[in-house]
Amino acid sequence: MAESGEPLSLILCDIDYFKIYNDTYGYQGGDDCLRKVAEAICQVVKSPSDLVARYGGEEFVIILPRTDATEAMNIAEKVRLNVQQMALPFKSQKFIGLPNSIVTISLGVACTIPSANSSAEILFSEADKALYQSKREGRNCTTLSSVFNFRF
């Protein structure tokens, strides 16, 4: 990949308010939610070269070889909408201000053109910054890293 000059995109997904979901529905409910969100992601991300994996807690990572920033944003939005359309109920007495009555996700997208001295940590860091920007902007949205299509 580093020698090809082709883009590599990374999407980080985080289930919004998952701790509250887990507290409300219990660990079994939380596990069921994780499985359903994973299924919703995999319904969108189907290319054999792409990778979807749980990335700790309630986060998922999507690795998209040969995918530029525009296409990665399109995929991320399709994933977000697929989770939203799943309409998994989410009602909690513990958090009255919960804006949604269904499970939603926030996503961060980063894209790079890998080089011989690339660092996966930088790509993850950029996607993570974008993810937290989505959370700051109210959740249930997708943000592209402000540093995209960079070479490192």
N, C-alpha and C positions, 0 to 999 in steps of 0.2 A: 504494500500500500504506500509506503513512504517513497518508493521510487516511481510510482505510477503518476503522480501529480493529480490524482483524483481526490475529490473531497471526502471527508469523513465527518459525519454528524453524530451528535449525542443528544439524547433527550432524557432529562430526569423528570420523573412524575412523582408526586406526593399526594396522598389522599388527604383532603382537607379535613381538619378537626378530628383526625383518626383517634387520638387519645380519648376524646369525649365519646366517640362512637364505641370504642372498646369499653369504656366505663359504663356506658348505657346498655350495651347489648352483650357484654361479657366477652371472654376470650374466644369462645366458640363462635359467637356472632362476628367478632373481629376477623377470625380465620376465614369464615365464609365470605366476608366482605373482600378480603384480600384475594381469595380465589376468583370471585366474580369480576373484580377489577382486572386481574391478570387475564381472564378470558376475554374481557372487552378490549384490552390492549392487543391481544393476539388475533382477534378478529380483524384488526386493521393492519397490523404488521405481519405480512405473510411471506415476504421474500425470503428464500432460503439463505441468503447471505446476511440478513439482518438478525439481530440477537435481542431478545427480551429477557430480562432477569430481575428478580427481586434484589434490591440493593439495600438490605437492612430495613428493619421496622416496617413502615408503610410506604417506602420508596421503591420505585422501579426504575430501571435504566433500559433505554432502547439505543442500541448501537446500529448505525446505518451507514455501512460502507457505500462509496460511490453515490452519495446523496448530498446535494448542495443545500444551502441554508433555506432557500425557498421551498424546496420539496420537503425538507425536514419540518418546516413550520406547517405545511399542509398536512403532513402525517400526524404531527402533534395535535393539531386542531381536530382532526378526525378522531383521534384517540379520546380527546377531551369530550367531544360531543357524543361519542359512543358510550362512554361511562355515564354521562349525564342522561342519555336516552334510556339507559338501563333502568333508571328511576328506582334505585335501591333506597327504600325508605330510611330516613334519618331524622328522628324526632327525639329531643332530649330535654328533660326538665332541668338538667344541670346547667344548661347554657341557654338562657332565654333569648339572647341576641343572635342565635344561630340563624344565618341568613337563608339557608336552604333547608328544605325538608327531604332532600335526597342527597346521596353521596356524590361528591364532586372531586375533581382533582385539579391541582395546579401543576404547570409544566414549565421547564426551562430548556431552551435549545441552544446549542453551540455547534459551530461548524469550523473545520480547519482543513487546510491542505497539508497533510503530514510531510515532514522532511526527515532526513536521516537522524537528526538529533531532536526529534519530537519528544514531548513529555505528555503522557496521558493525564497526569495530574493537572496540567494547565487546561486541557479540554474539559475535564470534570469540574474544575474550579469555575470556569466560565459558564457552564451549564447550571451549576449550583447558584451562582450569582443571579442568573436569569430566573431560576426557580423562585428564589426569595424575593425577587422583584414582583413576580406574579402574586406571591402571598401578600406583599405590601399593597398591591393594587386591588385587593379585595378577594383574591382566590378565584378558583374556577376560571382561570385564564391561562394563556400561553405567552411567554416572553422570549424573544430572541436575544441572545447575548449581544451587548453593544460592540463587542470585539468579535466579529464573525468573519469567516473566511480568512483567518489569520494564518500566517506561517510561523512555526516556532521550531 
